[in-house]
Amino acid sequence: MTAIEVRTDRLLPPASNPRSEVGRWGMVIFLLNEATLFACLVASYFFLGVENRSWPPAGIEKPSLPLPLLMTLLLLSSSAVLVYAERGFEQGRRTRYRAGVVATVLLGVGFLLIQAREYHDTLQHTSPVQHAYSSVFFTITGLHGAHVVFGLLVLLWALLRDITGRLNVRNSLAVKNASLYWHFVDGVWLVILTSLYLSPRWY
């Protein structure tokens, strides 16, 4: 019997950091799953709108824009600040990264406070169980608010790992995944803004 010859010149090189590769793809797959969930909810919103003669239904006011636009400004600003902070981390400028994450968290908290104010105002004339419109509105915005809370926790977790010296430029999976998740949350909000707040004014 002759030994089987294995050619190594055609094999792919091993990943530089297999754990990071798996963790990155794990986050991407998780976000795709979350995107599918939001896509189904938004599709349900438009399906209900097509099935009703008026949308929002008669007796329910169209959502106001001032607060949602302010919330949008906060989230977009937070993403810009986080990009600046992440680049600081890659350059080894830890103070810049930490200050940027803190600023991002404060902007995210501001978003949640304004959303709470919007809920308070909206609940004065409608409730989540009054109509299918109000039900899907509170479901989508409430689910997104929950994602914002989780995103803040992830950012703080990554920040804590950095402060305790568990992260470096080569081991930056926590920083990259936390940033990716936060940018995803911001992107979903733009879809919600367009679908729930702006589209009722187009028909």
DAKA-V487940 format. One line per field, one symbol per residue. burial: + if it has 9 or more other C-alpha atoms within 8 Angstrom, else -. Layout:
burial = ???
This chain:
burial = -------------------++-++--+---+---+--+--++-++--++-----+++---------++--++-++++++-+++++++++---+--++++++-+++-++-+++-++--+---+---+++----++++++-++--++-++--++-+++-++-++------+--++-+++++-++++++-+++-+++++++++---
